[in-house]
């Protein structure tokens, strides 16, 4: 017998509904079954989340101090010259004399010009309103090298007679040009005579030139220099000597580049208890922690450090304020660098920068302290990209500051491990 098509459709839908109902009943029955052994034994109240913030009653941060390292800025791509207030930048350079040089008289030298490469982008530090750069170039009288420091370069290193002076205003803009200074011709002849006498393998009596700031300088300028391992980068200084012997019909030019140079910065001593960082002067700061109040074996989920900038004591150049700084944690038990941490300058709801810098993830440093004796130290430095190539000084309120709201602030969120 033939079943009508509409009856087939009814039977089909009825069968599908019956199957769906049976499946649903099985699912509901399964939900009422006892949990597995693993899930059934978990206790719901063994996980405890704790948040603590440093304060007078809970001193997670116990102190801060600033210190400077005596360094020579050599082979980094920049040097500094000038003076502003109590800051002074001295640069010294050695010139690489050619293997063979002519015997010359002063009247045979048409010109001896020293070319100094300006930096691009430009950078100036100090009184950029008057923007007066003034320095003298003098002969260096003692042997020095790239390991010299500002403390080891004493006044007896320099001759008192200026070979050249510079007293100009360099525009505050990028430039690919050079400063050109006329150098004393007698000094060039002395160098040439030494080279002929001693040969190319001995420059023991040619110690180079020093660029010493004069008292009327109001600014420190940055100049380009050579980079270790990169011969394609322009040298800081080069000497071009143009001469004509009486029997010659044409003038000859000798180009003498600098072989290496170093900058030595004099800067005011930072307040000992402050948190001060300055790249070119290698001023760093330490922050001491005591997190022994945190139980051992906890899991740290957040360890955030806030530093508050003091604009009144900070001094900046034309590049503006760094939006990021960084810090290093060295495990004192093994003297190993655990990790580098970045702190960024905070912004308000309108997107404007505030005076607070926040390090959001010091978890590994804090965990390392907690695992040991609860004591540790963090070193704060300038951003690596601006480590040596800027004079900017950033001063943050220290751990002993009178205003407790501006001291370094540490917030830690941790949880205890489940107990079975």
Secondary structure as a PSIPRED ss2 file (coil, helix, strand):
# PSIPRED VFORMAT (PSIPRED V4.0)

   1 X C   1.000  0.000  0.000
   2 X C   1.000  0.000  0.000
   3 X C   1.000  0.000  0.000
   4 X C   1.000  0.000  0.000
   5 X H   0.000  1.000  0.000
   6 X H   0.000  1.000  0.000
   7 X H   0.000  1.000  0.000
   8 X H   0.000  1.000  0.000
   9 X H   0.000  1.000  0.000
  10 X H   0.000  1.000  0.000
  11 X H   0.000  1.000  0.000
  12 X H   0.000  1.000  0.000
  13 X H   0.000  1.000  0.000
  14 X H   0.000  1.000  0.000
  15 X H   0.000  1.000  0.000
  16 X H   0.000  1.000  0.000
  17 X H   0.000  1.000  0.000
  18 X H   0.000  1.000  0.000
  19 X H   0.000  1.000  0.000
  20 X H   0.000  1.000  0.000
  21 X H   0.000  1.000  0.000
  22 X H   0.000  1.000  0.000
  23 X H   0.000  1.000  0.000
  24 X H   0.000  1.000  0.000
  25 X H   0.000  1.000  0.000
  26 X H   0.000  1.000  0.000
  27 X H   0.000  1.000  0.000
  28 X H   0.000  1.000  0.000
  29 X H   0.000  1.000  0.000
  30 X H   0.000  1.000  0.000
  31 X H   0.000  1.000  0.000
  32 X C   1.000  0.000  0.000
  33 X C   1.000  0.000  0.000
  34 X C   1.000  0.000  0.000
  35 X C   1.000  0.000  0.000
  36 X C   1.000  0.000  0.000
  37 X H   0.000  1.000  0.000
  38 X H   0.000  1.000  0.000
  39 X H   0.000  1.000  0.000
  40 X H   0.000  1.000  0.000
  41 X C   1.000  0.000  0.000
  42 X C   1.000  0.000  0.000
  43 X C   1.000  0.000  0.000
  44 X C   1.000  0.000  0.000
  45 X C   1.000  0.000  0.000
  46 X C   1.000  0.000  0.000
  47 X C   1.000  0.000  0.000
  48 X C   1.000  0.000  0.000
  49 X E   0.000  0.000  1.000
  50 X E   0.000  0.000  1.000
  51 X E   0.000  0.000  1.000
  52 X E   0.000  0.000  1.000
  53 X E   0.000  0.000  1.000
  54 X C   1.000  0.000  0.000
  55 X C   1.000  0.000  0.000
  56 X C   1.000  0.000  0.000
  57 X C   1.000  0.000  0.000
  58 X C   1.000  0.000  0.000
  59 X C   1.000  0.000  0.000
  60 X C   1.000  0.000  0.000
  61 X E   0.000  0.000  1.000
  62 X E   0.000  0.000  1.000
  63 X E   0.000  0.000  1.000
  64 X E   0.000  0.000  1.000
  65 X E   0.000  0.000  1.000
  66 X E   0.000  0.000  1.000
  67 X E   0.000  0.000  1.000
  68 X E   0.000  0.000  1.000
  69 X C   1.000  0.000  0.000
  70 X C   1.000  0.000  0.000
  71 X C   1.000  0.000  0.000
  72 X C   1.000  0.000  0.000
  73 X E   0.000  0.000  1.000
  74 X C   1.000  0.000  0.000
  75 X C   1.000  0.000  0.000
  76 X E   0.000  0.000  1.000
  77 X E   0.000  0.000  1.000
  78 X E   0.000  0.000  1.000
  79 X E   0.000  0.000  1.000
  80 X E   0.000  0.000  1.000
  81 X E   0.000  0.000  1.000
  82 X E   0.000  0.000  1.000
  83 X E   0.000  0.000  1.000
  84 X E   0.000  0.000  1.000
  85 X C   1.000  0.000  0.000
  86 X C   1.000  0.000  0.000
  87 X E   0.000  0.000  1.000
  88 X E   0.000  0.000  1.000
  89 X E   0.000  0.000  1.000
  90 X E   0.000  0.000  1.000
  91 X E   0.000  0.000  1.000
  92 X E   0.000  0.000  1.000
  93 X E   0.000  0.000  1.000
  94 X E   0.000  0.000  1.000
  95 X E   0.000  0.000  1.000
  96 X C   1.000  0.000  0.000
  97 X C   1.000  0.000  0.000
  98 X C   1.000  0.000  0.000
  99 X C   1.000  0.000  0.000
 100 X C   1.000  0.000  0.000
 101 X C   1.000  0.000  0.000
 102 X C   1.000  0.000  0.000
 103 X C   1.000  0.000  0.000
 104 X C   1.000  0.000  0.000
 105 X C   1.000  0.000  0.000
 106 X H   0.000  1.000  0.000
 107 X H   0.000  1.000  0.000
 108 X H   0.000  1.000  0.000
 109 X E   0.000  0.000  1.000
 110 X E   0.000  0.000  1.000
 111 X E   0.000  0.000  1.000
 112 X E   0.000  0.000  1.000
 113 X E   0.000  0.000  1.000
 114 X E   0.000  0.000  1.000
 115 X E   0.000  0.000  1.000
 116 X E   0.000  0.000  1.000
 117 X E   0.000  0.000  1.000
 118 X E   0.000  0.000  1.000
 119 X C   1.000  0.000  0.000
 120 X C   1.000  0.000  0.000
 121 X C   1.000  0.000  0.000
 122 X C   1.000  0.000  0.000
 123 X C   1.000  0.000  0.000
 124 X E   0.000  0.000  1.000
 125 X E   0.000  0.000  1.000
 126 X E   0.000  0.000  1.000
 127 X C   1.000  0.000  0.000
 128 X C   1.000  0.000  0.000
 129 X C   1.000  0.000  0.000
 130 X C   1.000  0.000  0.000
 131 X C   1.000  0.000  0.000
 132 X C   1.000  0.000  0.000
 133 X E   0.000  0.000  1.000
 134 X E   0.000  0.000  1.000
 135 X E   0.000  0.000  1.000
 136 X E   0.000  0.000  1.000
 137 X E   0.000  0.000  1.000
 138 X E   0.000  0.000  1.000
 139 X E   0.000  0.000  1.000
 140 X E   0.000  0.000  1.000
 141 X C   1.000  0.000  0.000
 142 X C   1.000  0.000  0.000
 143 X C   1.000  0.000  0.000
 144 X C   1.000  0.000  0.000
 145 X C   1.000  0.000  0.000
 146 X C   1.000  0.000  0.000
 147 X C   1.000  0.000  0.000
 148 X C   1.000  0.000  0.000
 149 X C   1.000  0.000  0.000
 150 X C   1.000  0.000  0.000
 151 X C   1.000  0.000  0.000
 152 X C   1.000  0.000  0.000
 153 X C   1.000  0.000  0.000
 154 X C   1.000  0.000  0.000
 155 X H   0.000  1.000  0.000
 156 X H   0.000  1.000  0.000
 157 X H   0.000  1.000  0.000
 158 X E   0.000  0.000  1.000
 159 X E   0.000  0.000  1.000
 160 X E   0.000  0.000  1.000
 161 X E   0.000  0.000  1.000
 162 X E   0.000  0.000  1.000
 163 X E   0.000  0.000  1.000
 164 X E   0.000  0.000  1.000
 165 X E   0.000  0.000  1.000
 166 X E   0.000  0.000  1.000
 167 X E   0.000  0.000  1.000
 168 X E   0.000  0.000  1.000
 169 X C   1.000  0.000  0.000
 170 X C   1.000  0.000  0.000
 171 X C   1.000  0.000  0.000
 172 X C   1.000  0.000  0.000
 173 X C   1.000  0.000  0.000
 174 X C   1.000  0.000  0.000
 175 X C   1.000  0.000  0.000
 176 X C   1.000  0.000  0.000
 177 X C   1.000  0.000  0.000
 178 X E   0.000  0.000  1.000
 179 X E   0.000  0.000  1.000
 180 X E   0.000  0.000  1.000
 181 X E   0.000  0.000  1.000
 182 X E   0.000  0.000  1.000
 183 X C   1.000  0.000  0.000
 184 X C   1.000  0.000  0.000
 185 X H   0.000  1.000  0.000
 186 X H   0.000  1.000  0.000
 187 X H   0.000  1.000  0.000
 188 X H   0.000  1.000  0.000
 189 X H   0.000  1.000  0.000
 190 X H   0.000  1.000  0.000
 191 X H   0.000  1.000  0.000
 192 X H   0.000  1.000  0.000
 193 X H   0.000  1.000  0.000
 194 X H   0.000  1.000  0.000
 195 X H   0.000  1.000  0.000
 196 X H   0.000  1.000  0.000
 197 X H   0.000  1.000  0.000
 198 X H   0.000  1.000  0.000
 199 X C   1.000  0.000  0.000
 200 X C   1.000  0.000  0.000
 201 X C   1.000  0.000  0.000
 202 X C   1.000  0.000  0.000
 203 X C   1.000  0.000  0.000
 204 X C   1.000  0.000  0.000
 205 X C   1.000  0.000  0.000
 206 X C   1.000  0.000  0.000
 207 X C   1.000  0.000  0.000
 208 X C   1.000  0.000  0.000
 209 X E   0.000  0.000  1.000
 210 X E   0.000  0.000  1.000
 211 X E   0.000  0.000  1.000
 212 X E   0.000  0.000  1.000
 213 X E   0.000  0.000  1.000
 214 X C   1.000  0.000  0.000
 215 X C   1.000  0.000  0.000
 216 X C   1.000  0.000  0.000
 217 X C   1.000  0.000  0.000
 218 X C   1.000  0.000  0.000
 219 X E   0.000  0.000  1.000
 220 X E   0.000  0.000  1.000
 221 X E   0.000  0.000  1.000
 222 X E   0.000  0.000  1.000
 223 X E   0.000  0.000  1.000
 224 X E   0.000  0.000  1.000
 225 X E   0.000  0.000  1.000
 226 X E   0.000  0.000  1.000
 227 X E   0.000  0.000  1.000
 228 X C   1.000  0.000  0.000
 229 X C   1.000  0.000  0.000
 230 X E   0.000  0.000  1.000
 231 X C   1.000  0.000  0.000
 232 X C   1.000  0.000  0.000
 233 X C   1.000  0.000  0.000
 234 X C   1.000  0.000  0.000
 235 X C   1.000  0.000  0.000
 236 X C   1.000  0.000  0.000
 237 X E   0.000  0.000  1.000
 238 X E   0.000  0.000  1.000
 239 X E   0.000  0.000  1.000
 240 X E   0.000  0.000  1.000
 241 X E   0.000  0.000  1.000
 242 X E   0.000  0.000  1.000
 243 X E   0.000  0.000  1.000
 244 X C   1.000  0.000  0.000
 245 X C   1.000  0.000  0.000
 246 X C   1.000  0.000  0.000
 247 X C   1.000  0.000  0.000
 248 X C   1.000  0.000  0.000
 249 X C   1.000  0.000  0.000
 250 X C   1.000  0.000  0.000
 251 X C   1.000  0.000  0.000
 252 X E   0.000  0.000  1.000
 253 X E   0.000  0.000  1.000
 254 X E   0.000  0.000  1.000
 255 X E   0.000  0.000  1.000
 256 X E   0.000  0.000  1.000
 257 X E   0.000  0.000  1.000
 258 X E   0.000  0.000  1.000
 259 X E   0.000  0.000  1.000
 260 X E   0.000  0.000  1.000
 261 X E   0.000  0.000  1.000
 262 X E   0.000  0.000  1.000
 263 X E   0.000  0.000  1.000
 264 X E   0.000  0.000  1.000
 265 X E   0.000  0.000  1.000
 266 X E   0.000  0.000  1.000
 267 X C   1.000  0.000  0.000
 268 X C   1.000  0.000  0.000
 269 X C   1.000  0.000  0.000
 270 X C   1.000  0.000  0.000
 271 X C   1.000  0.000  0.000
 272 X C   1.000  0.000  0.000
 273 X C   1.000  0.000  0.000
 274 X C   1.000  0.000  0.000
 275 X E   0.000  0.000  1.000
 276 X E   0.000  0.000  1.000
 277 X E   0.000  0.000  1.000
 278 X E   0.000  0.000  1.000
 279 X C   1.000  0.000  0.000
 280 X C   1.000  0.000  0.000
 281 X C   1.000  0.000  0.000
 282 X C   1.000  0.000  0.000
 283 X E   0.000  0.000  1.000
 284 X E   0.000  0.000  1.000
 285 X E   0.000  0.000  1.000
 286 X E   0.000  0.000  1.000
 287 X E   0.000  0.000  1.000
 288 X E   0.000  0.000  1.000
 289 X E   0.000  0.000  1.000
 290 X E   0.000  0.000  1.000
 291 X C   1.000  0.000  0.000
 292 X C   1.000  0.000  0.000
 293 X C   1.000  0.000  0.000
 294 X C   1.000  0.000  0.000
 295 X C   1.000  0.000  0.000
 296 X C   1.000  0.000  0.000
 297 X C   1.000  0.000  0.000
 298 X C   1.000  0.000  0.000
 299 X E   0.000  0.000  1.000
 300 X E   0.000  0.000  1.000
 301 X E   0.000  0.000  1.000
 302 X E   0.000  0.000  1.000
 303 X E   0.000  0.000  1.000
 304 X E   0.000  0.000  1.000
 305 X E   0.000  0.000  1.000
 306 X E   0.000  0.000  1.000
 307 X E   0.000  0.000  1.000
 308 X E   0.000  0.000  1.000
 309 X E   0.000  0.000  1.000
 310 X C   1.000  0.000  0.000
 311 X C   1.000  0.000  0.000
 312 X C   1.000  0.000  0.000
 313 X C   1.000  0.000  0.000
 314 X C   1.000  0.000  0.000
 315 X E   0.000  0.000  1.000
 316 X C   1.000  0.000  0.000
 317 X C   1.000  0.000  0.000
 318 X C   1.000  0.000  0.000
 319 X C   1.000  0.000  0.000
 320 X C   1.000  0.000  0.000
 321 X C   1.000  0.000  0.000
 322 X C   1.000  0.000  0.000
 323 X C   1.000  0.000  0.000
 324 X E   0.000  0.000  1.000
 325 X E   0.000  0.000  1.000
 326 X E   0.000  0.000  1.000
 327 X E   0.000  0.000  1.000
 328 X E   0.000  0.000  1.000
 329 X E   0.000  0.000  1.000
 330 X E   0.000  0.000  1.000
 331 X E   0.000  0.000  1.000
 332 X C   1.000  0.000  0.000
 333 X C   1.000  0.000  0.000
 334 X C   1.000  0.000  0.000
 335 X C   1.000  0.000  0.000
 336 X E   0.000  0.000  1.000
 337 X E   0.000  0.000  1.000
 338 X E   0.000  0.000  1.000
 339 X E   0.000  0.000  1.000
 340 X E   0.000  0.000  1.000
 341 X E   0.000  0.000  1.000
 342 X E   0.000  0.000  1.000
 343 X E   0.000  0.000  1.000
 344 X E   0.000  0.000  1.000
 345 X E   0.000  0.000  1.000
 346 X E   0.000  0.000  1.000
 347 X E   0.000  0.000  1.000
 348 X C   1.000  0.000  0.000
 349 X C   1.000  0.000  0.000
 350 X C   1.000  0.000  0.000
 351 X C   1.000  0.000  0.000
 352 X C   1.000  0.000  0.000
 353 X E   0.000  0.000  1.000
 354 X E   0.000  0.000  1.000
 355 X E   0.000  0.000  1.000
 356 X E   0.000  0.000  1.000
 357 X E   0.000  0.000  1.000
 358 X E   0.000  0.000  1.000
 359 X E   0.000  0.000  1.000
 360 X C   1.000  0.000  0.000
 361 X E   0.000  0.000  1.000
 362 X C   1.000  0.000  0.000
 363 X H   0.000  1.000  0.000
 364 X H   0.000  1.000  0.000
 365 X H   0.000  1.000  0.000
 366 X H   0.000  1.000  0.000
 367 X H   0.000  1.000  0.000
 368 X H   0.000  1.000  0.000
 369 X H   0.000  1.000  0.000
 370 X H   0.000  1.000  0.000
 371 X H   0.000  1.000  0.000
 372 X C   1.000  0.000  0.000
 373 X C   1.000  0.000  0.000
 374 X C   1.000  0.000  0.000
 375 X E   0.000  0.000  1.000
 376 X E   0.000  0.000  1.000
 377 X E   0.000  0.000  1.000
 378 X E   0.000  0.000  1.000
 379 X E   0.000  0.000  1.000
 380 X E   0.000  0.000  1.000
 381 X E   0.000  0.000  1.000
 382 X C   1.000  0.000  0.000
 383 X C   1.000  0.000  0.000
 384 X H   0.000  1.000  0.000
 385 X H   0.000  1.000  0.000
 386 X H   0.000  1.000  0.000
 387 X C   1.000  0.000  0.000
 388 X C   1.000  0.000  0.000
 389 X C   1.000  0.000  0.000
 390 X C   1.000  0.000  0.000
 391 X C   1.000  0.000  0.000
 392 X C   1.000  0.000  0.000
 393 X E   0.000  0.000  1.000
 394 X E   0.000  0.000  1.000
 395 X E   0.000  0.000  1.000
 396 X E   0.000  0.000  1.000
 397 X C   1.000  0.000  0.000
 398 X C   1.000  0.000  0.000
 399 X C   1.000  0.000  0.000
 400 X C   1.000  0.000  0.000
 401 X C   1.000  0.000  0.000
 402 X C   1.000  0.000  0.000
 403 X C   1.000  0.000  0.000
 404 X H   0.000  1.000  0.000
 405 X H   0.000  1.000  0.000
 406 X H   0.000  1.000  0.000
 407 X C   1.000  0.000  0.000
 408 X C   1.000  0.000  0.000
 409 X E   0.000  0.000  1.000
 410 X E   0.000  0.000  1.000
 411 X E   0.000  0.000  1.000
 412 X E   0.000  0.000  1.000
 413 X E   0.000  0.000  1.000
 414 X E   0.000  0.000  1.000
 415 X E   0.000  0.000  1.000
 416 X C   1.000  0.000  0.000
 417 X C   1.000  0.000  0.000
 418 X C   1.000  0.000  0.000
 419 X C   1.000  0.000  0.000
 420 X C   1.000  0.000  0.000
